[in-house]
């Protein structure tokens, strides 16, 4: 997550260690969505933030972003 100035505020993967795990997920009829959730518990100042999710696959990287406003 980055703030309105582009400064990183939080990264889910920071200070985590990952094992290489190979797996497969198939999307299509009957299973067109995959939902991953996470909660950020730290304080946030009022303002705009860009939240980005990134999925790294063997043949491509897929990402999506949303801008949120904290009031």
PyMOL Python script that loads the backbone (N, CA, C, O; Angstrom):
from pymol import cmd

cmd.read_pdbstr("""\
ATOM      1  N   UNK A   1       0.864  -1.154   0.000  1.00  0.00           N
ATOM      2  CA  UNK A   1       0.000   0.000   0.000  1.00  0.00           C
ATOM      3  C   UNK A   1       0.912   1.218   0.000  1.00  0.00           C
ATOM      4  O   UNK A   1       1.881   1.292   0.755  1.00  0.00           O
ATOM      5  N   UNK A   2       0.580   2.168  -0.863  1.00  0.00           N
ATOM      6  CA  UNK A   2       1.349   3.410  -0.919  1.00  0.00           C
ATOM      7  C   UNK A   2       0.423   4.580  -0.644  1.00  0.00           C
ATOM      8  O   UNK A   2      -0.779   4.516  -0.904  1.00  0.00           O
ATOM      9  N   UNK A   3       1.003   5.657  -0.110  1.00  0.00           N
ATOM     10  CA  UNK A   3       0.209   6.846   0.170  1.00  0.00           C
ATOM     11  C   UNK A   3       0.117   7.728  -1.073  1.00  0.00           C
ATOM     12  O   UNK A   3       0.608   7.357  -2.139  1.00  0.00           O
ATOM     13  N   UNK A   4      -0.502   8.876  -0.938  1.00  0.00           N
ATOM     14  CA  UNK A   4      -0.718   9.774  -2.075  1.00  0.00           C
ATOM     15  C   UNK A   4       0.584  10.274  -2.693  1.00  0.00           C
ATOM     16  O   UNK A   4       0.598  10.670  -3.859  1.00  0.00           O
ATOM     17  N   UNK A   5       1.672  10.264  -1.934  1.00  0.00           N
ATOM     18  CA  UNK A   5       2.975  10.694  -2.445  1.00  0.00           C
ATOM     19  C   UNK A   5       3.765   9.537  -3.050  1.00  0.00           C
ATOM     20  O   UNK A   5       4.882   9.734  -3.529  1.00  0.00           O
ATOM     21  N   UNK A   6       3.194   8.331  -3.031  1.00  0.00           N
ATOM     22  CA  UNK A   6       3.888   7.170  -3.596  1.00  0.00           C
ATOM     23  C   UNK A   6       4.819   6.472  -2.621  1.00  0.00           C
ATOM     24  O   UNK A   6       5.580   5.592  -3.023  1.00  0.00           O
ATOM     25  N   UNK A   7       4.777   6.843  -1.345  1.00  0.00           N
ATOM     26  CA  UNK A   7       5.625   6.221  -0.336  1.00  0.00           C
ATOM     27  C   UNK A   7       4.964   4.945   0.177  1.00  0.00           C
ATOM     28  O   UNK A   7       3.785   4.943   0.530  1.00  0.00           O
ATOM     29  N   UNK A   8       5.731   3.872   0.213  1.00  0.00           N
ATOM     30  CA  UNK A   8       5.174   2.613   0.702  1.00  0.00           C
ATOM     31  C   UNK A   8       4.849   2.716   2.188  1.00  0.00           C
ATOM     32  O   UNK A   8       5.696   3.095   2.997  1.00  0.00           O
ATOM     33  N   UNK A   9       3.608   2.373   2.533  1.00  0.00           N
ATOM     34  CA  UNK A   9       3.124   2.419   3.905  1.00  0.00           C
ATOM     35  C   UNK A   9       3.141   1.016   4.509  1.00  0.00           C
ATOM     36  O   UNK A   9       3.443   0.849   5.691  1.00  0.00           O
ATOM     37  N   UNK A  10       2.817   0.013   3.699  1.00  0.00           N
ATOM     38  CA  UNK A  10       2.713  -1.364   4.202  1.00  0.00           C
ATOM     39  C   UNK A  10       2.891  -2.328   3.045  1.00  0.00           C
ATOM     40  O   UNK A  10       2.391  -2.091   1.945  1.00  0.00           O
ATOM     41  N   UNK A  11       3.604  -3.416   3.295  1.00  0.00           N
ATOM     42  CA  UNK A  11       3.760  -4.496   2.325  1.00  0.00           C
ATOM     43  C   UNK A  11       3.510  -5.797   3.072  1.00  0.00           C
ATOM     44  O   UNK A  11       4.240  -6.129   4.006  1.00  0.00           O
ATOM     45  N   UNK A  12       2.485  -6.532   2.666  1.00  0.00           N
ATOM     46  CA  UNK A  12       2.100  -7.766   3.325  1.00  0.00           C
ATOM     47  C   UNK A  12       3.273  -8.732   3.450  1.00  0.00           C
ATOM     48  O   UNK A  12       3.436  -9.362   4.495  1.00  0.00           O
ATOM     49  N   UNK A  13       4.082  -8.862   2.424  1.00  0.00           N
ATOM     50  CA  UNK A  13       5.155  -9.857   2.409  1.00  0.00           C
ATOM     51  C   UNK A  13       6.414  -9.424   3.162  1.00  0.00           C
ATOM     52  O   UNK A  13       7.356 -10.207   3.282  1.00  0.00           O
ATOM     53  N   UNK A  14       6.445  -8.190   3.672  1.00  0.00           N
ATOM     54  CA  UNK A  14       7.624  -7.712   4.390  1.00  0.00           C
ATOM     55  C   UNK A  14       7.905  -8.574   5.620  1.00  0.00           C
ATOM     56  O   UNK A  14       6.998  -8.873   6.397  1.00  0.00           O
ATOM     57  N   UNK A  15       9.147  -8.965   5.789  1.00  0.00           N
ATOM     58  CA  UNK A  15       9.633  -9.759   6.927  1.00  0.00           C
ATOM     59  C   UNK A  15       8.998 -11.151   7.005  1.00  0.00           C
ATOM     60  O   UNK A  15       8.911 -11.727   8.089  1.00  0.00           O
ATOM     61  N   UNK A  16       8.557 -11.691   5.873  1.00  0.00           N
ATOM     62  CA  UNK A  16       8.034 -13.060   5.810  1.00  0.00           C
ATOM     63  C   UNK A  16       8.988 -13.905   4.979  1.00  0.00           C
ATOM     64  O   UNK A  16       9.673 -13.398   4.090  1.00  0.00           O
ATOM     65  N   UNK A  17       9.024 -15.174   5.274  1.00  0.00           N
ATOM     66  CA  UNK A  17       9.842 -16.123   4.527  1.00  0.00           C
ATOM     67  C   UNK A  17       8.905 -17.096   3.819  1.00  0.00           C
ATOM     68  O   UNK A  17       7.924 -17.559   4.402  1.00  0.00           O
ATOM     69  N   UNK A  18       9.213 -17.403   2.561  1.00  0.00           N
ATOM     70  CA  UNK A  18       8.346 -18.255   1.762  1.00  0.00           C
ATOM     71  C   UNK A  18       9.117 -19.459   1.236  1.00  0.00           C
ATOM     72  O   UNK A  18      10.269 -19.343   0.818  1.00  0.00           O
ATOM     73  N   UNK A  19       8.472 -20.600   1.263  1.00  0.00           N
ATOM     74  CA  UNK A  19       9.032 -21.797   0.628  1.00  0.00           C
ATOM     75  C   UNK A  19       8.514 -21.846  -0.802  1.00  0.00           C
ATOM     76  O   UNK A  19       7.391 -21.420  -1.073  1.00  0.00           O
ATOM     77  N   UNK A  20       9.325 -22.364  -1.716  1.00  0.00           N
ATOM     78  CA  UNK A  20       8.865 -22.511  -3.083  1.00  0.00           C
ATOM     79  C   UNK A  20       7.878 -23.671  -3.141  1.00  0.00           C
ATOM     80  O   UNK A  20       8.222 -24.812  -2.834  1.00  0.00           O
ATOM     81  N   UNK A  21       6.674 -23.369  -3.531  1.00  0.00           N
ATOM     82  CA  UNK A  21       5.622 -24.377  -3.602  1.00  0.00           C
ATOM     83  C   UNK A  21       5.003 -24.309  -4.992  1.00  0.00           C
ATOM     84  O   UNK A  21       4.577 -23.244  -5.439  1.00  0.00           O
ATOM     85  N   UNK A  22       4.959 -25.419  -5.651  1.00  0.00           N
ATOM     86  CA  UNK A  22       4.338 -25.471  -6.968  1.00  0.00           C
ATOM     87  C   UNK A  22       2.913 -25.960  -6.818  1.00  0.00           C
ATOM     88  O   UNK A  22       2.652 -26.908  -6.078  1.00  0.00           O
ATOM     89  N   UNK A  23       2.004 -25.325  -7.506  1.00  0.00           N
ATOM     90  CA  UNK A  23       0.609 -25.711  -7.434  1.00  0.00           C
ATOM     91  C   UNK A  23      -0.114 -25.216  -8.659  1.00  0.00           C
ATOM     92  O   UNK A  23       0.476 -24.576  -9.530  1.00  0.00           O
ATOM     93  N   UNK A  24      -1.380 -25.510  -8.722  1.00  0.00           N
ATOM     94  CA  UNK A  24      -2.169 -25.123  -9.885  1.00  0.00           C
ATOM     95  C   UNK A  24      -3.581 -24.782  -9.455  1.00  0.00           C
ATOM     96  O   UNK A  24      -4.179 -25.489  -8.644  1.00  0.00           O
ATOM     97  N   UNK A  25      -4.106 -23.712  -9.992  1.00  0.00           N
ATOM     98  CA  UNK A  25      -5.494 -23.312  -9.778  1.00  0.00           C
ATOM     99  C   UNK A  25      -6.108 -23.102 -11.154  1.00  0.00           C
ATOM    100  O   UNK A  25      -5.507 -22.447 -12.005  1.00  0.00           O
ATOM    101  N   UNK A  26      -7.269 -23.637 -11.378  1.00  0.00           N
ATOM    102  CA  UNK A  26      -7.942 -23.491 -12.660  1.00  0.00           C
ATOM    103  C   UNK A  26      -9.181 -22.630 -12.485  1.00  0.00           C
ATOM    104  O   UNK A  26     -10.020 -22.900 -11.625  1.00  0.00           O
ATOM    105  N   UNK A  27      -9.291 -21.596 -13.303  1.00  0.00           N
ATOM    106  CA  UNK A  27     -10.456 -20.729 -13.291  1.00  0.00           C
ATOM    107  C   UNK A  27     -11.258 -20.972 -14.561  1.00  0.00           C
ATOM    108  O   UNK A  27     -10.695 -21.315 -15.600  1.00  0.00           O
ATOM    109  N   UNK A  28     -12.535 -20.798 -14.480  1.00  0.00           N
ATOM    110  CA  UNK A  28     -13.392 -20.989 -15.641  1.00  0.00           C
ATOM    111  C   UNK A  28     -14.823 -21.187 -15.189  1.00  0.00           C
ATOM    112  O   UNK A  28     -15.182 -20.783 -14.083  1.00  0.00           O
ATOM    113  N   UNK A  29     -15.655 -21.806 -16.030  1.00  0.00           N
ATOM    114  CA  UNK A  29     -17.052 -22.013 -15.656  1.00  0.00           C
ATOM    115  C   UNK A  29     -17.170 -22.704 -14.300  1.00  0.00           C
ATOM    116  O   UNK A  29     -16.542 -23.734 -14.053  1.00  0.00           O
ATOM    117  N   UNK A  30     -17.981 -22.119 -13.435  1.00  0.00           N
ATOM    118  CA  UNK A  30     -18.156 -22.687 -12.107  1.00  0.00           C
ATOM    119  C   UNK A  30     -17.157 -22.179 -11.088  1.00  0.00           C
ATOM    120  O   UNK A  30     -17.400 -22.292  -9.886  1.00  0.00           O
ATOM    121  N   UNK A  31     -16.046 -21.627 -11.530  1.00  0.00           N
ATOM    122  CA  UNK A  31     -15.039 -21.067 -10.610  1.00  0.00           C
ATOM    123  C   UNK A  31     -14.309 -19.942 -11.321  1.00  0.00           C
ATOM    124  O   UNK A  31     -13.163 -20.086 -11.748  1.00  0.00           O
ATOM    125  N   UNK A  32     -14.992 -18.837 -11.434  1.00  0.00           N
ATOM    126  CA  UNK A  32     -14.448 -17.715 -12.193  1.00  0.00           C
ATOM    127  C   UNK A  32     -13.740 -16.692 -11.319  1.00  0.00           C
ATOM    128  O   UNK A  32     -13.063 -15.806 -11.841  1.00  0.00           O
ATOM    129  N   UNK A  33     -13.880 -16.794  -9.995  1.00  0.00           N
ATOM    130  CA  UNK A  33     -13.260 -15.836  -9.081  1.00  0.00           C
ATOM    131  C   UNK A  33     -12.413 -16.566  -8.049  1.00  0.00           C
ATOM    132  O   UNK A  33     -12.729 -17.677  -7.623  1.00  0.00           O
ATOM    133  N   UNK A  34     -11.337 -15.912  -7.665  1.00  0.00           N
ATOM    134  CA  UNK A  34     -10.550 -16.344  -6.511  1.00  0.00           C
ATOM    135  C   UNK A  34     -10.445 -15.110  -5.627  1.00  0.00           C
ATOM    136  O   UNK A  34     -10.146 -14.021  -6.117  1.00  0.00           O
ATOM    137  N   UNK A  35     -10.684 -15.267  -4.346  1.00  0.00           N
ATOM    138  CA  UNK A  35     -10.656 -14.137  -3.428  1.00  0.00           C
ATOM    139  C   UNK A  35      -9.642 -14.417  -2.329  1.00  0.00           C
ATOM    140  O   UNK A  35      -9.700 -15.445  -1.654  1.00  0.00           O
ATOM    141  N   UNK A  36      -8.710 -13.482  -2.163  1.00  0.00           N
ATOM    142  CA  UNK A  36      -7.746 -13.535  -1.075  1.00  0.00           C
ATOM    143  C   UNK A  36      -8.004 -12.309  -0.212  1.00  0.00           C
ATOM    144  O   UNK A  36      -8.243 -11.222  -0.737  1.00  0.00           O
ATOM    145  N   UNK A  37      -7.959 -12.471   1.095  1.00  0.00           N
ATOM    146  CA  UNK A  37      -8.213 -11.334   1.981  1.00  0.00           C
ATOM    147  C   UNK A  37      -7.062 -11.164   2.963  1.00  0.00           C
ATOM    148  O   UNK A  37      -6.350 -12.115   3.288  1.00  0.00           O
ATOM    149  N   UNK A  38      -6.900  -9.948   3.420  1.00  0.00           N
ATOM    150  CA  UNK A  38      -5.883  -9.626   4.418  1.00  0.00           C
ATOM    151  C   UNK A  38      -6.372  -8.397   5.167  1.00  0.00           C
ATOM    152  O   UNK A  38      -7.089  -7.571   4.601  1.00  0.00           O
ATOM    153  N   UNK A  39      -5.999  -8.268   6.417  1.00  0.00           N
ATOM    154  CA  UNK A  39      -6.384  -7.110   7.228  1.00  0.00           C
ATOM    155  C   UNK A  39      -5.135  -6.338   7.629  1.00  0.00           C
ATOM    156  O   UNK A  39      -4.136  -6.922   8.049  1.00  0.00           O
ATOM    157  N   UNK A  40      -5.202  -5.038   7.495  1.00  0.00           N
ATOM    158  CA  UNK A  40      -4.128  -4.150   7.935  1.00  0.00           C
ATOM    159  C   UNK A  40      -4.540  -3.551   9.272  1.00  0.00           C
ATOM    160  O   UNK A  40      -5.590  -2.917   9.375  1.00  0.00           O
ATOM    161  N   UNK A  41      -3.719  -3.749  10.290  1.00  0.00           N
ATOM    162  CA  UNK A  41      -4.096  -3.321  11.636  1.00  0.00           C
ATOM    163  C   UNK A  41      -3.391  -2.047  12.087  1.00  0.00           C
ATOM    164  O   UNK A  41      -3.655  -1.552  13.182  1.00  0.00           O
ATOM    165  N   UNK A  42      -2.513  -1.520  11.272  1.00  0.00           N
ATOM    166  CA  UNK A  42      -1.767  -0.335  11.677  1.00  0.00           C
ATOM    167  C   UNK A  42      -2.574   0.941  11.528  1.00  0.00           C
ATOM    168  O   UNK A  42      -3.631   0.940  10.897  1.00  0.00           O
ATOM    169  N   UNK A  43      -2.084   2.027  12.103  1.00  0.00           N
ATOM    170  CA  UNK A  43      -2.782   3.304  11.969  1.00  0.00           C
ATOM    171  C   UNK A  43      -2.562   3.893  10.571  1.00  0.00           C
ATOM    172  O   UNK A  43      -1.503   3.709   9.971  1.00  0.00           O
ATOM    173  N   UNK A  44      -3.554   4.588  10.071  1.00  0.00           N
ATOM    174  CA  UNK A  44      -3.436   5.303   8.802  1.00  0.00           C
ATOM    175  C   UNK A  44      -3.904   6.737   8.989  1.00  0.00           C
ATOM    176  O   UNK A  44      -4.943   6.989   9.599  1.00  0.00           O
ATOM    177  N   UNK A  45      -3.137   7.662   8.465  1.00  0.00           N
ATOM    178  CA  UNK A  45      -3.537   9.063   8.481  1.00  0.00           C
ATOM    179  C   UNK A  45      -4.630   9.259   7.432  1.00  0.00           C
ATOM    180  O   UNK A  45      -4.670   8.528   6.442  1.00  0.00           O
ATOM    181  N   UNK A  46      -5.508  10.226   7.633  1.00  0.00           N
ATOM    182  CA  UNK A  46      -6.506  10.523   6.592  1.00  0.00           C
ATOM    183  C   UNK A  46      -5.805  10.854   5.269  1.00  0.00           C
ATOM    184  O   UNK A  46      -4.755  11.496   5.257  1.00  0.00           O
ATOM    185  N   UNK A  47      -6.392  10.412   4.174  1.00  0.00           N
ATOM    186  CA  UNK A  47      -5.818  10.682   2.855  1.00  0.00           C
ATOM    187  C   UNK A  47      -6.065   9.534   1.902  1.00  0.00           C
ATOM    188  O   UNK A  47      -6.790   8.590   2.218  1.00  0.00           O
ATOM    189  N   UNK A  48      -5.456   9.624   0.733  1.00  0.00           N
ATOM    190  CA  UNK A  48      -5.618   8.612  -0.298  1.00  0.00           C
ATOM    191  C   UNK A  48      -4.507   7.575  -0.254  1.00  0.00           C
ATOM    192  O   UNK A  48      -3.354   7.896   0.034  1.00  0.00           O
ATOM    193  N   UNK A  49      -4.862   6.334  -0.541  1.00  0.00           N
ATOM    194  CA  UNK A  49      -3.916   5.220  -0.561  1.00  0.00           C
ATOM    195  C   UNK A  49      -4.219   4.328  -1.751  1.00  0.00           C
ATOM    196  O   UNK A  49      -5.380   4.125  -2.106  1.00  0.00           O
ATOM    197  N   UNK A  50      -3.177   3.800  -2.363  1.00  0.00           N
ATOM    198  CA  UNK A  50      -3.332   2.853  -3.460  1.00  0.00           C
ATOM    199  C   UNK A  50      -2.956   1.469  -2.945  1.00  0.00           C
ATOM    200  O   UNK A  50      -1.845   1.256  -2.458  1.00  0.00           O
ATOM    201  N   UNK A  51      -3.895   0.531  -3.059  1.00  0.00           N
ATOM    202  CA  UNK A  51      -3.689  -0.841  -2.607  1.00  0.00           C
ATOM    203  C   UNK A  51      -3.565  -1.711  -3.856  1.00  0.00           C
ATOM    204  O   UNK A  51      -4.429  -1.663  -4.732  1.00  0.00           O
ATOM    205  N   UNK A  52      -2.496  -2.508  -3.943  1.00  0.00           N
ATOM    206  CA  UNK A  52      -2.238  -3.336  -5.120  1.00  0.00           C
ATOM    207  C   UNK A  52      -2.051  -4.786  -4.710  1.00  0.00           C
ATOM    208  O   UNK A  52      -1.315  -5.086  -3.770  1.00  0.00           O
ATOM    209  N   UNK A  53      -2.715  -5.673  -5.414  1.00  0.00           N
ATOM    210  CA  UNK A  53      -2.524  -7.108  -5.244  1.00  0.00           C
ATOM    211  C   UNK A  53      -1.783  -7.640  -6.461  1.00  0.00           C
ATOM    212  O   UNK A  53      -2.097  -7.267  -7.591  1.00  0.00           O
ATOM    213  N   UNK A  54      -0.803  -8.509  -6.240  1.00  0.00           N
ATOM    214  CA  UNK A  54       0.004  -9.041  -7.332  1.00  0.00           C
ATOM    215  C   UNK A  54       0.052 -10.555  -7.217  1.00  0.00           C
ATOM    216  O   UNK A  54       0.332 -11.098  -6.149  1.00  0.00           O
ATOM    217  N   UNK A  55      -0.223 -11.234  -8.327  1.00  0.00           N
ATOM    218  CA  UNK A  55      -0.125 -12.680  -8.410  1.00  0.00           C
ATOM    219  C   UNK A  55       0.967 -12.997  -9.419  1.00  0.00           C
ATOM    220  O   UNK A  55       0.872 -12.617 -10.586  1.00  0.00           O
ATOM    221  N   UNK A  56       2.000 -13.692  -8.970  1.00  0.00           N
ATOM    222  CA  UNK A  56       3.111 -14.038  -9.846  1.00  0.00           C
ATOM    223  C   UNK A  56       2.964 -15.497 -10.251  1.00  0.00           C
ATOM    224  O   UNK A  56       3.053 -16.394  -9.414  1.00  0.00           O
ATOM    225  N   UNK A  57       2.739 -15.727 -11.534  1.00  0.00           N
ATOM    226  CA  UNK A  57       2.595 -17.077 -12.071  1.00  0.00           C
ATOM    227  C   UNK A  57       3.827 -17.400 -12.914  1.00  0.00           C
ATOM    228  O   UNK A  57       4.639 -16.521 -13.204  1.00  0.00           O
ATOM    229  N   UNK A  58       3.955 -18.654 -13.299  1.00  0.00           N
ATOM    230  CA  UNK A  58       5.143 -19.059 -14.058  1.00  0.00           C
ATOM    231  C   UNK A  58       5.223 -18.405 -15.431  1.00  0.00           C
ATOM    232  O   UNK A  58       6.317 -18.215 -15.963  1.00  0.00           O
ATOM    233  N   UNK A  59       4.081 -18.060 -16.005  1.00  0.00           N
ATOM    234  CA  UNK A  59       4.118 -17.494 -17.352  1.00  0.00           C
ATOM    235  C   UNK A  59       3.777 -16.004 -17.420  1.00  0.00           C
ATOM    236  O   UNK A  59       3.921 -15.389 -18.476  1.00  0.00           O
ATOM    237  N   UNK A  60       3.327 -15.414 -16.302  1.00  0.00           N
ATOM    238  CA  UNK A  60       3.015 -13.987 -16.312  1.00  0.00           C
ATOM    239  C   UNK A  60       2.708 -13.503 -14.896  1.00  0.00           C
ATOM    240  O   UNK A  60       2.455 -14.292 -13.985  1.00  0.00           O
ATOM    241  N   UNK A  61       2.739 -12.194 -14.745  1.00  0.00           N
ATOM    242  CA  UNK A  61       2.368 -11.551 -13.491  1.00  0.00           C
ATOM    243  C   UNK A  61       1.061 -10.805 -13.720  1.00  0.00           C
ATOM    244  O   UNK A  61       0.905 -10.094 -14.713  1.00  0.00           O
ATOM    245  N   UNK A  62       0.129 -10.972 -12.797  1.00  0.00           N
ATOM    246  CA  UNK A  62      -1.172 -10.320 -12.884  1.00  0.00           C
ATOM    247  C   UNK A  62      -1.318  -9.427 -11.657  1.00  0.00           C
ATOM    248  O   UNK A  62      -0.982  -9.833 -10.545  1.00  0.00           O
ATOM    249  N   UNK A  63      -1.814  -8.220 -11.860  1.00  0.00           N
ATOM    250  CA  UNK A  63      -2.004  -7.318 -10.726  1.00  0.00           C
ATOM    251  C   UNK A  63      -3.273  -6.499 -10.911  1.00  0.00           C
ATOM    252  O   UNK A  63      -3.776  -6.330 -12.022  1.00  0.00           O
ATOM    253  N   UNK A  64      -3.770  -6.001  -9.797  1.00  0.00           N
ATOM    254  CA  UNK A  64      -4.916  -5.098  -9.809  1.00  0.00           C
ATOM    255  C   UNK A  64      -4.746  -4.119  -8.649  1.00  0.00           C
ATOM    256  O   UNK A  64      -4.218  -4.478  -7.597  1.00  0.00           O
ATOM    257  N   UNK A  65      -5.191  -2.900  -8.845  1.00  0.00           N
ATOM    258  CA  UNK A  65      -5.064  -1.865  -7.815  1.00  0.00           C
ATOM    259  C   UNK A  65      -6.393  -1.178  -7.598  1.00  0.00           C
ATOM    260  O   UNK A  65      -7.256  -1.143  -8.475  1.00  0.00           O
ATOM    261  N   UNK A  66      -6.533  -0.631  -6.399  1.00  0.00           N
ATOM    262  CA  UNK A  66      -7.691   0.185  -6.055  1.00  0.00           C
ATOM    263  C   UNK A  66      -7.193   1.343  -5.195  1.00  0.00           C
ATOM    264  O   UNK A  66      -6.275   1.183  -4.391  1.00  0.00           O
ATOM    265  N   UNK A  67      -7.801   2.494  -5.372  1.00  0.00           N
ATOM    266  CA  UNK A  67      -7.454   3.669  -4.552  1.00  0.00           C
ATOM    267  C   UNK A  67      -8.541   3.822  -3.499  1.00  0.00           C
ATOM    268  O   UNK A  67      -9.732   3.807  -3.811  1.00  0.00           O
ATOM    269  N   UNK A  68      -8.114   3.969  -2.243  1.00  0.00           N
ATOM    270  CA  UNK A  68      -9.054   4.156  -1.142  1.00  0.00           C
ATOM    271  C   UNK A  68      -8.794   5.504  -0.473  1.00  0.00           C
ATOM    272  O   UNK A  68      -7.693   6.048  -0.563  1.00  0.00           O
ATOM    273  N   UNK A  69      -9.798   6.027   0.188  1.00  0.00           N
ATOM    274  CA  UNK A  69      -9.654   7.281   0.921  1.00  0.00           C
ATOM    275  C   UNK A  69     -10.009   7.039   2.374  1.00  0.00           C
ATOM    276  O   UNK A  69     -11.089   6.535   2.684  1.00  0.00           O
ATOM    277  N   UNK A  70      -9.096   7.399   3.265  1.00  0.00           N
ATOM    278  CA  UNK A  70      -9.320   7.325   4.717  1.00  0.00           C
ATOM    279  C   UNK A  70      -9.705   8.727   5.167  1.00  0.00           C
ATOM    280  O   UNK A  70      -8.997   9.696   4.893  1.00  0.00           O
ATOM    281  N   UNK A  71     -10.834   8.823   5.859  1.00  0.00           N
ATOM    282  CA  UNK A  71     -11.303  10.141   6.320  1.00  0.00           C
ATOM    283  C   UNK A  71     -11.220  10.245   7.820  1.00  0.00           C
ATOM    284  O   UNK A  71     -11.571  11.280   8.387  1.00  0.00           O
TER     285      UNK A  71
END
""", "prot")
cmd.dss("prot")
cmd.show_as("cartoon", "prot")
cmd.util.cbc("prot")
cmd.orient("prot")
